[in-house]
């Protein structure tokens, strides 16, 4: 299976919105999984878990999306073990 989208597009998305955690999960699911890159997958999921859900000056909707992403990351990490 080939990854959807290029790696450079995913890296640019992370650089454009580094505090938006769902982007890291999408990168893990749509790029690392198809390549079977377990190290990248685990690193991205762990970054979501380690990040603060409330970055400085964050709008409320970002906080909620980040909390949902962290809950999803916990499930993804436990499913991958």
N, C-alpha and C positions, 0 to 999 in steps of 0.2 A: 504494500500500500504506500502511495506517495503522500507526503504532507500537503495540506491545503495551504497555499500561499508560501511566499518565500521567507527565508530566515531574516533577510534584511528588512522586510516589511514588519515583521514581528518585533525586531529589535528597535526599529524606529517608533513603533507604537509604545513600547516600554519607555523609551526616552522621552516621548511627547507627554506621557501621563504616568510618571513613575509611581504615584500614590494610588492609582486605580488598579486594585488587586485582581479583578476578573481578567484583565489582559494577560496576566501571568498564567492563569489557569487555562485560558484558551490556547496559549502558546504550548503549554504542556500537553494538552489534549490533541491539538490539531497539527503539531509539529513533532514533538518528542515521541508520542505514542506511535504514529505511523513509521517513524524511523527506528523504533524499538531502542531509543536512547534512554535507558532507565536512569542513568546518572543525571541527565538534563531534566528529566521528568521529576525526579525526587528533589532536585535543587530548586526548581521553580515552585513546586508545591510547598517546600519548606520555607521559601522566601515569603510566600503568602502567610503562612502560619506565624512567622517571626515578625512580620510587619505590624506596626500599630494600626488599628482600624480607624483611628481618628487622626489624620495628619493635620498639621497646623492650618487654620483658616479653611477647613473643609466644609463644604455645604452638607446639610443633613442627608441628602440622598446618596452622596458618596460614602458616608459613614455606614449607612444601611447596606449598600451594595458590597462594601468591603467586609462587613460582618457576615453577610451571606456567602461571600467568596471564601472566607476563613472556615465557615462550617462545611462548605463543600470540600475544601482542601483536606480537612480532617478525615472526611469520608474517603476521599481519593487516596490518601496516604495509607489508611488502614486497609483499603481494598487491594493496594499494591503489594502488601507484605505477605 
